[in-house]
């Protein structure tokens, strides 16, 4: 793994009426985290405007 590789992982667990979040970061500034969250929010809102049910998109990272 490269030394300057950036990692941001956000996990949200929803069970009954309880929401639990956990976050892992590596080589990511707080400003970058906020930017990533804004990007995710924008993507979700765009998909909702288009009437899509799958508001989240996943992409496989190429190892090239």
Buried (B, 14 or more C-beta within 10 A) or exposed (E): EEEEEEEBEEEEEEEEEEEEEEEEBEEBEEEEBEEBEEEBEEEBEEBEEEEEEEEEEEEEEEEE
